[in-house]
Each structure stands twice: as structure tokens, then as C-alpha cells.
Amino acid sequence: MCATRIAAATDRGPRDNLEDAFAASTLFLPFREGGQEITTCLGLDGVGGQRHGEVASAHGSDCIISSIMASFALARPSDDDLFVPDRVLSVIEFSLECANESVLQQIKLNPKLEGMSTTAVCAVIAGGKLFVGWVGDSACFVCNHNQIRKITHDHSEVQRLIDAGLLSEKNAKSHPLSHVITRFIGQPRGFCPETNTCRLFDGDIVLICTDGLMDVLTDKEILEHVQLFQEGRFSFDELPKRLIRRALEAGTRDNVTVLCCEYHAEPQSFSRTLTGAYPAAAAKAIQDFHKEAINA
């Protein structure tokens, strides 16, 4: 089994349909010294109020995970700089750009999809570090026994007002522009993902969630649930489910998706995704497909 554990759950909440999507995959590179485990996790939230948000999030998820896994699956033993931060972040940025171009291409081919868009946050864990790229207001946190750190920074109108000193964090959630985002997949002009990286320590939990969770739970409440798991109160698979249940009890008005990844330093010798093996031949085929779609 892989050393890094993944658990995820999603719920449509009070909405009529589920516009969130998530994916996770773990790849093992046996040719690196001692072997190298690469874990990719992502969460997407089809933009509320727009048509076909569920199509945008599902399509974006497929594009991002396949592009990233292809990039690493095709690595060569001579790639000594494979996990240099700039290179990994470039892979993530490229995958988000692929997804944006592919969604725009889908709209071009089918005008009925006009306006579809989605947020996206993508986390890659490799070489003891967390690499994150995102657009929109879905988030990534790193939690341990003592603290929770938000690694992403929302691309939203209220965050812009907060950054400018014109709005307090306390009043942000009730602001009429609280769900207006400024960057997203499906953006025809000015698409610009943001990236960040940090070191991970054994036992850290990387938590990705959509805003249906953050709208009603504070960072402290999220951390309290993580701490209860770390104290052995419930299983790891229960962690995202319990966070979602708490968000529903707190009155969230949106879909809620939570994906948790418990980082451990010692990789094991096999690769998997949520849907099975990921052979290099398939990775190359998918990568070529996305290149053709972008150049079309």
C-alpha cells in the first residue's frame, strides 16, 4: 500500500445538483533513489449561477489529473531536477492552463455550454513538499496537531476588498459579493493561476475543500476535527465525512467537498489512482490528446 493515505467525500447539500468534483492519484517512480511517491489531489467547484457548472468541474478535473500524471509518468531516470519547485509548479500551471483551454474548446464546439466555468485547486505532494496551484476560492490547508495553515489565497471580490483594507474578515461571509470570483477555469482572457509551496512533515494532513465548507466552518473548527482524528476518535476515512456533516448541520447553502491526504515520508512500491493503475502509455496518449486540443 502507499504510505500517503487519501480520503474524500462530497455532498450536494441543499442544492438541486452537484457541481463539485474531486480526484486523487498516487504514482510511484521506482527508478529514483529509494523510489519516489507522487500524490496529486484536486478539488473543483462549478461556478454557482452559471450553466453547466458540473460539466466544467468534471471536464476540468479529468484534464488536470491526466496532464499532471502524464508529466510525471513520462519522467526519465536522468531527470535529476524532477522535483525542483519551479519545475513542479510549472507542471501544475500547465495542467490548469490545459484545463482552461479545453473547457473553452468545449464551449466553442457546443455553444449551449456558453458560460460554464469552475474553480480549481490542485495539490502535488512529492519529495517532502507540497506544491499547490489554484484559481478561484476553493482552498487548500495543511493541518497538524497544533495548527492549520491556509496555503491558497482566494481569487474573489471580497478577498480583494479584504486585501485593500476595505472589508473585515468578520463581515466577508455576509457580503453580497461573497461568491463572486475573479479567476476560474473557463476564463477567456487573462487566465492566470497562482501557486505556492511549503515543506511537509510526517503526519501532516493536506486538506482540500470547496467553499461550501469554509462558508460555515472556521479554520479552528476544521482543525478541531483533524485533531479528533489524530487522537484516534474515528478513522481517517471518516474525517471528510464528519467535516461535511458538520457543514450541513451549520446550514451551508452550497455543495460541500472535502479531500484529505495524510502525508507520510516512506513511500511504497506501487502506483494507483482512485480508478486503478495509470500506465505510462495511457499517460502519453492523454498528454498528446491535450496538446492537440489546445492547438486546435
C-alpha positions as a LaTeX table, in Angstrom:
\begin{tabular}{lrrr}
\hline
Residue & $x$ (\AA) & $y$ (\AA) & $z$ (\AA) \\
\hline
Met1 & 0.00 & 0.00 & 0.00 \\
Cys2 & 1.04 & 3.61 & $-0.49$ \\
Ala3 & 2.40 & 5.43 & 2.54 \\
Thr4 & 0.25 & 8.51 & 1.86 \\
Arg5 & $-3.43$ & 7.95 & 2.63 \\
Ile6 & $-6.29$ & 9.69 & 0.81 \\
Ala7 & $-9.93$ & 10.03 & 1.81 \\
Ala8 & $-12.63$ & 12.14 & 0.17 \\
Ala9 & $-16.35$ & 12.81 & 0.32 \\
Thr10 & $-18.84$ & 15.12 & $-1.34$ \\
Asp11 & $-22.46$ & 16.15 & $-0.79$ \\
Arg12 & $-24.79$ & 18.29 & $-2.85$ \\
Gly13 & $-26.14$ & 19.95 & 0.31 \\
Pro14 & $-29.36$ & 21.90 & $-0.24$ \\
Arg15 & $-28.67$ & 22.38 & $-3.96$ \\
Asp16 & $-30.60$ & 20.51 & $-6.64$ \\
Asn17 & $-27.47$ & 19.23 & $-8.33$ \\
Leu18 & $-23.84$ & 18.52 & $-7.51$ \\
Glu19 & $-21.41$ & 20.83 & $-9.32$ \\
Asp20 & $-18.31$ & 19.91 & $-7.28$ \\
Ala21 & $-15.72$ & 17.41 & $-8.49$ \\
Phe22 & $-12.59$ & 15.89 & $-7.00$ \\
Ala23 & $-9.83$ & 13.49 & $-7.99$ \\
Ala24 & $-6.72$ & 11.95 & $-6.48$ \\
Ser25 & $-3.92$ & 9.77 & $-7.78$ \\
Thr26 & $-0.67$ & 8.33 & $-6.45$ \\
Leu27 & 2.21 & 7.37 & $-8.73$ \\
Phe28 & 5.42 & 5.56 & $-7.75$ \\
Leu29 & 8.65 & 6.16 & $-9.65$ \\
Pro30 & 10.87 & 3.14 & $-8.93$ \\
Phe31 & 13.96 & 4.46 & $-10.72$ \\
Arg32 & 14.64 & 7.25 & $-8.23$ \\
Glu33 & 16.86 & 6.58 & $-5.20$ \\
Gly34 & 14.71 & 4.63 & $-2.75$ \\
Gly35 & 11.72 & 5.18 & $-5.03$ \\
Gln36 & 9.57 & 8.28 & $-5.14$ \\
Glu37 & 5.87 & 8.61 & $-4.43$ \\
Ile38 & 3.97 & 11.43 & $-6.12$ \\
Thr39 & 0.44 & 12.19 & $-4.95$ \\
Thr40 & $-1.90$ & 14.55 & $-6.76$ \\
Cys41 & $-5.18$ & 15.79 & $-5.23$ \\
Leu42 & $-7.65$ & 18.30 & $-6.57$ \\
Gly43 & $-11.00$ & 19.83 & $-5.88$ \\
Leu44 & $-13.21$ & 21.84 & $-8.22$ \\
Asp45 & $-16.44$ & 23.79 & $-7.75$ \\
Gly46 & $-18.60$ & 24.54 & $-10.78$ \\
Val47 & $-19.35$ & 28.23 & $-10.55$ \\
Gly48 & $-22.74$ & 28.81 & $-8.96$ \\
Gly49 & $-25.30$ & 30.69 & $-11.01$ \\
Gln50 & $-23.69$ & 29.63 & $-14.29$ \\
Arg51 & $-25.00$ & 26.93 & $-16.59$ \\
His52 & $-23.33$ & 23.53 & $-16.73$ \\
Gly53 & $-21.05$ & 24.04 & $-13.74$ \\
Glu54 & $-20.99$ & 20.28 & $-13.24$ \\
Val55 & $-19.72$ & 19.80 & $-16.80$ \\
Ala56 & $-16.94$ & 22.34 & $-16.29$ \\
Ser57 & $-15.78$ & 20.82 & $-12.99$ \\
Ala58 & $-15.84$ & 17.22 & $-14.27$ \\
His59 & $-14.09$ & 18.09 & $-17.52$ \\
Gly60 & $-11.55$ & 20.28 & $-15.73$ \\
Ser61 & $-10.82$ & 17.52 & $-13.23$ \\
Asp62 & $-10.12$ & 14.99 & $-15.99$ \\
Cys63 & $-7.81$ & 17.40 & $-17.81$ \\
Ile64 & $-5.80$ & 18.41 & $-14.76$ \\
Ile65 & $-5.22$ & 14.96 & $-13.28$ \\
Ser66 & $-4.32$ & 13.39 & $-16.63$ \\
Ser67 & $-1.95$ & 16.19 & $-17.57$ \\
Ile68 & $-0.08$ & 16.10 & $-14.26$ \\
Met69 & 0.15 & 12.32 & $-14.10$ \\
Ala70 & 1.35 & 12.21 & $-17.70$ \\
Ser71 & 4.12 & 14.68 & $-16.94$ \\
Phe72 & 5.47 & 12.53 & $-14.10$ \\
Ala73 & 4.74 & 9.12 & $-15.63$ \\
Leu74 & 6.89 & 10.05 & $-18.61$ \\
Ala75 & 9.84 & 11.14 & $-16.44$ \\
Arg76 & 13.23 & 9.60 & $-17.19$ \\
Pro77 & 15.81 & 8.28 & $-14.70$ \\
Ser78 & 18.10 & 11.12 & $-15.81$ \\
Asp79 & 15.60 & 13.79 & $-14.67$ \\
Asp80 & 17.57 & 14.89 & $-11.62$ \\
Asp81 & 15.64 & 18.14 & $-11.34$ \\
Leu82 & 12.21 & 16.48 & $-11.46$ \\
Phe83 & 11.13 & 17.91 & $-8.09$ \\
Val84 & 12.78 & 21.30 & $-8.26$ \\
Pro85 & 9.97 & 23.66 & $-7.12$ \\
Asp86 & 9.90 & 25.75 & $-10.29$ \\
Arg87 & 9.54 & 22.62 & $-12.42$ \\
Val88 & 6.72 & 21.09 & $-10.36$ \\
Leu89 & 4.87 & 24.40 & $-10.19$ \\
Ser90 & 5.27 & 24.77 & $-13.96$ \\
Val91 & 3.68 & 21.33 & $-14.41$ \\
Ile92 & 0.73 & 22.39 & $-12.25$ \\
Glu93 & 0.35 & 25.71 & $-14.04$ \\
Phe94 & 0.44 & 23.95 & $-17.40$ \\
Ser95 & $-2.23$ & 21.46 & $-16.28$ \\
Leu96 & $-4.53$ & 24.29 & $-15.20$ \\
Glu97 & $-3.92$ & 26.10 & $-18.48$ \\
Cys98 & $-4.72$ & 22.88 & $-20.36$ \\
Ala99 & $-7.98$ & 22.58 & $-18.46$ \\
Asn100 & $-8.88$ & 26.21 & $-19.17$ \\
Glu101 & $-8.17$ & 25.87 & $-22.89$ \\
Ser102 & $-10.01$ & 22.55 & $-23.07$ \\
Val103 & $-13.13$ & 23.97 & $-21.38$ \\
Leu104 & $-13.08$ & 26.94 & $-23.77$ \\
Gln105 & $-12.73$ & 24.49 & $-26.66$ \\
Gln106 & $-15.76$ & 22.55 & $-25.42$ \\
Ile107 & $-17.76$ & 25.78 & $-25.34$ \\
Lys108 & $-16.62$ & 26.57 & $-28.88$ \\
Leu109 & $-17.75$ & 23.14 & $-30.08$ \\
Asn110 & $-21.07$ & 23.33 & $-28.21$ \\
Pro111 & $-22.48$ & 26.87 & $-27.78$ \\
Lys112 & $-25.05$ & 25.52 & $-25.34$ \\
Leu113 & $-22.19$ & 25.29 & $-22.82$ \\
Glu114 & $-21.51$ & 29.03 & $-23.07$ \\
Gly115 & $-20.64$ & 30.49 & $-19.67$ \\
Met116 & $-19.65$ & 27.24 & $-17.96$ \\
Ser117 & $-16.74$ & 27.63 & $-15.55$ \\
Thr118 & $-15.24$ & 26.19 & $-12.38$ \\
Thr119 & $-12.78$ & 26.90 & $-9.61$ \\
Ala120 & $-9.85$ & 24.52 & $-9.18$ \\
Val121 & $-7.22$ & 23.80 & $-6.57$ \\
Cys122 & $-4.52$ & 21.24 & $-7.33$ \\
Ala123 & $-2.01$ & 19.89 & $-4.81$ \\
Val124 & 1.03 & 17.75 & $-5.65$ \\
Ile125 & 2.94 & 16.05 & $-2.84$ \\
Ala126 & 6.45 & 14.94 & $-3.74$ \\
Gly127 & 9.91 & 14.97 & $-2.23$ \\
Gly128 & 8.62 & 16.01 & 1.20 \\
Lys129 & 6.99 & 19.15 & $-0.17$ \\
Leu130 & 3.53 & 20.37 & $-1.07$ \\
Phe131 & 3.10 & 22.19 & $-4.38$ \\
Val132 & $-0.23$ & 23.95 & $-4.98$ \\
Gly133 & $-1.81$ & 25.77 & $-7.91$ \\
Trp134 & $-5.28$ & 27.26 & $-7.99$ \\
Val135 & $-7.86$ & 29.61 & $-9.48$ \\
Gly136 & $-10.97$ & 30.73 & $-7.61$ \\
Asp137 & $-11.98$ & 30.30 & $-4.00$ \\
Ser138 & $-11.69$ & 26.57 & $-3.33$ \\
Ala139 & $-8.93$ & 26.10 & $-0.76$ \\
Cys140 & $-6.01$ & 24.02 & 0.43 \\
Phe141 & $-4.92$ & 23.76 & 4.08 \\
Val142 & $-2.11$ & 21.98 & 5.88 \\
Cys143 & $-3.05$ & 20.71 & 9.35 \\
Asn144 & $-1.13$ & 19.09 & 12.19 \\
His145 & $-1.73$ & 18.61 & 15.91 \\
Asn146 & $-1.20$ & 22.28 & 16.70 \\
Gln147 & $-2.10$ & 24.46 & 13.77 \\
Ile148 & $-3.88$ & 24.93 & 10.47 \\
Arg149 & $-2.36$ & 26.93 & 7.63 \\
Lys150 & $-4.25$ & 28.07 & 4.56 \\
Ile151 & $-1.92$ & 27.61 & 1.60 \\
Thr152 & $-4.19$ & 29.22 & $-1.00$ \\
His153 & $-5.41$ & 32.80 & $-1.27$ \\
Asp154 & $-8.93$ & 33.32 & $-2.63$ \\
His155 & $-9.42$ & 34.88 & $-6.03$ \\
Ser156 & $-12.63$ & 36.68 & $-5.16$ \\
Glu157 & $-14.08$ & 40.17 & $-4.91$ \\
Val158 & $-14.37$ & 40.01 & $-1.12$ \\
Gln159 & $-10.75$ & 38.88 & $-0.79$ \\
Arg160 & $-9.74$ & 41.84 & $-2.95$ \\
Leu161 & $-11.63$ & 44.14 & $-0.60$ \\
Ile162 & $-10.03$ & 42.48 & 2.45 \\
Asp163 & $-6.56$ & 42.84 & 0.93 \\
Ala164 & $-7.26$ & 46.52 & 0.27 \\
Gly165 & $-8.34$ & 47.06 & 3.88 \\
Leu166 & $-11.90$ & 47.88 & 2.87 \\
Leu167 & $-13.59$ & 44.84 & 4.42 \\
Ser168 & $-13.02$ & 42.81 & 7.56 \\
Glu169 & $-12.74$ & 39.01 & 7.63 \\
Lys170 & $-15.70$ & 39.01 & 10.03 \\
Asn171 & $-18.02$ & 40.68 & 7.52 \\
Ala172 & $-16.73$ & 38.92 & 4.42 \\
Lys173 & $-19.04$ & 35.89 & 4.51 \\
Ser174 & $-22.20$ & 38.02 & 4.62 \\
His175 & $-21.06$ & 40.44 & 1.91 \\
Pro176 & $-23.26$ & 40.46 & $-1.23$ \\
Leu177 & $-20.19$ & 39.77 & $-3.39$ \\
Ser178 & $-19.03$ & 36.85 & $-1.26$ \\
His179 & $-19.30$ & 34.33 & $-4.09$ \\
Val180 & $-18.03$ & 36.46 & $-6.96$ \\
Ile181 & $-14.71$ & 35.01 & $-8.13$ \\
Thr182 & $-12.11$ & 36.78 & $-10.26$ \\
Arg183 & $-10.21$ & 33.80 & $-11.69$ \\
Phe184 & $-11.62$ & 30.50 & $-12.92$ \\
Ile185 & $-11.30$ & 27.71 & $-15.46$ \\
Gly186 & $-13.31$ & 28.74 & $-18.49$ \\
Gln187 & $-11.86$ & 32.26 & $-18.39$ \\
Pro188 & $-11.49$ & 33.52 & $-21.98$ \\
Arg189 & $-8.95$ & 36.26 & $-21.22$ \\
Gly190 & $-6.34$ & 36.89 & $-18.56$ \\
Phe191 & $-6.23$ & 33.35 & $-17.17$ \\
Cys192 & $-3.52$ & 33.31 & $-14.51$ \\
Pro193 & $-3.20$ & 30.52 & $-11.90$ \\
Glu194 & $-1.48$ & 31.26 & $-8.61$ \\
Thr195 & 0.98 & 28.85 & $-6.99$ \\
Asn196 & 2.53 & 28.20 & $-3.60$ \\
Thr197 & 4.74 & 25.60 & $-1.93$ \\
Cys198 & 5.67 & 24.52 & 1.58 \\
Arg199 & 7.52 & 21.75 & 3.40 \\
Leu200 & 5.56 & 18.83 & 4.81 \\
Phe201 & 6.27 & 16.87 & 7.98 \\
Asp202 & 5.35 & 13.29 & 8.78 \\
Gly203 & 1.69 & 13.08 & 9.77 \\
Asp204 & 0.65 & 16.41 & 8.22 \\
Ile205 & $-2.79$ & 16.41 & 6.65 \\
Val206 & $-3.34$ & 18.26 & 3.40 \\
Leu207 & $-7.00$ & 19.25 & 3.19 \\
Ile208 & $-8.69$ & 20.49 & 0.03 \\
Cys209 & $-12.24$ & 21.81 & 0.20 \\
Thr210 & $-14.81$ & 23.82 & $-1.70$ \\
Asp211 & $-16.34$ & 26.97 & $-0.26$ \\
Gly212 & $-19.42$ & 25.09 & 0.93 \\
Leu213 & $-17.27$ & 24.06 & 3.90 \\
Met214 & $-15.50$ & 27.36 & 4.53 \\
Asp215 & $-18.73$ & 29.37 & 4.33 \\
Val216 & $-19.93$ & 27.88 & 7.61 \\
Leu217 & $-16.88$ & 26.47 & 9.43 \\
Thr218 & $-13.94$ & 28.44 & 10.76 \\
Asp219 & $-10.34$ & 27.31 & 10.41 \\
Lys220 & $-10.40$ & 26.47 & 14.12 \\
Glu221 & $-13.42$ & 24.18 & 13.70 \\
Ile222 & $-11.76$ & 22.39 & 10.79 \\
Leu223 & $-8.61$ & 21.89 & 12.86 \\
Glu224 & $-10.63$ & 20.54 & 15.79 \\
His225 & $-11.99$ & 17.75 & 13.59 \\
Val226 & $-8.49$ & 16.93 & 12.35 \\
Gln227 & $-7.25$ & 16.78 & 15.94 \\
Leu228 & $-10.07$ & 14.42 & 16.92 \\
Phe229 & $-8.97$ & 12.07 & 14.15 \\
Gln230 & $-5.33$ & 12.32 & 15.23 \\
Glu231 & $-6.39$ & 11.46 & 18.76 \\
Gly232 & $-7.94$ & 8.22 & 17.43 \\
Arg233 & $-11.58$ & 9.21 & 17.93 \\
Phe234 & $-12.53$ & 7.98 & 14.45 \\
Ser235 & $-10.95$ & 6.53 & 11.30 \\
Phe236 & $-9.20$ & 8.54 & 8.61 \\
Asp237 & $-11.92$ & 7.70 & 6.07 \\
Glu238 & $-14.44$ & 9.34 & 8.42 \\
Leu239 & $-12.64$ & 12.70 & 8.55 \\
Pro240 & $-14.03$ & 14.26 & 5.32 \\
Lys241 & $-17.46$ & 12.79 & 6.02 \\
Arg242 & $-17.58$ & 14.32 & 9.50 \\
Leu243 & $-16.49$ & 17.72 & 8.22 \\
Ile244 & $-19.23$ & 17.63 & 5.59 \\
Arg245 & $-21.80$ & 16.53 & 8.16 \\
Arg246 & $-20.81$ & 19.45 & 10.38 \\
Ala247 & $-21.11$ & 21.88 & 7.46 \\
Leu248 & $-24.60$ & 20.59 & 6.69 \\
Glu249 & $-25.59$ & 20.96 & 10.34 \\
Ala250 & $-24.22$ & 24.51 & 10.31 \\
Gly251 & $-26.52$ & 25.41 & 7.42 \\
Thr252 & $-24.30$ & 25.51 & 4.35 \\
Arg253 & $-26.14$ & 26.63 & 1.24 \\
Asp254 & $-23.81$ & 25.00 & $-1.24$ \\
Asn255 & $-22.32$ & 21.70 & $-2.36$ \\
Val256 & $-19.58$ & 20.55 & 0.01 \\
Thr257 & $-16.50$ & 18.57 & $-0.97$ \\
Val258 & $-13.56$ & 17.64 & 1.26 \\
Leu259 & $-10.46$ & 15.69 & 0.28 \\
Cys260 & $-7.85$ & 14.78 & 2.91 \\
Cys261 & $-4.35$ & 13.44 & 2.34 \\
Glu262 & $-2.29$ & 12.19 & 5.29 \\
Tyr263 & 1.36 & 12.60 & 4.39 \\
His264 & 3.98 & 10.03 & 5.39 \\
Ala265 & 7.63 & 10.13 & 4.45 \\
Glu266 & 8.16 & 6.49 & 3.46 \\
Pro267 & 6.76 & 5.54 & 0.02 \\
Gln268 & 5.83 & 2.00 & $-1.01$ \\
Ser269 & 6.42 & 0.36 & $-4.36$ \\
Phe270 & 3.24 & 0.60 & $-6.36$ \\
Ser271 & 1.13 & 3.21 & $-8.07$ \\
Arg272 & $-2.61$ & 3.68 & $-8.11$ \\
Thr273 & $-5.38$ & 6.15 & $-8.76$ \\
Leu274 & $-8.93$ & 6.24 & $-7.48$ \\
Thr275 & $-9.83$ & 4.18 & $-10.54$ \\
Gly276 & $-6.87$ & 1.84 & $-10.84$ \\
Ala277 & $-3.43$ & 1.66 & $-12.49$ \\
Tyr278 & $-2.06$ & 4.51 & $-14.57$ \\
Pro279 & 0.29 & 3.08 & $-17.23$ \\
Ala280 & 2.80 & 5.33 & $-18.94$ \\
Ala281 & 1.39 & 4.52 & $-22.38$ \\
Ala282 & $-2.01$ & 5.84 & $-21.35$ \\
Ala283 & $-0.35$ & 8.88 & $-19.80$ \\
Lys284 & 1.41 & 9.71 & $-23.06$ \\
Ala285 & $-1.78$ & 9.24 & $-25.07$ \\
Ile286 & $-3.68$ & 11.61 & $-22.81$ \\
Gln287 & $-0.89$ & 14.18 & $-22.84$ \\
Asp288 & $-0.80$ & 14.12 & $-26.67$ \\
Phe289 & $-4.59$ & 14.48 & $-26.76$ \\
His290 & $-4.50$ & 17.62 & $-24.62$ \\
Lys291 & $-1.71$ & 19.14 & $-26.71$ \\
Glu292 & $-3.80$ & 18.57 & $-29.84$ \\
Ala293 & $-6.90$ & 20.06 & $-28.16$ \\
Ile294 & $-5.02$ & 23.20 & $-27.18$ \\
Asn295 & $-3.50$ & 23.64 & $-30.64$ \\
Ala296 & $-6.81$ & 23.01 & $-32.42$ \\
\hline
\end{tabular}
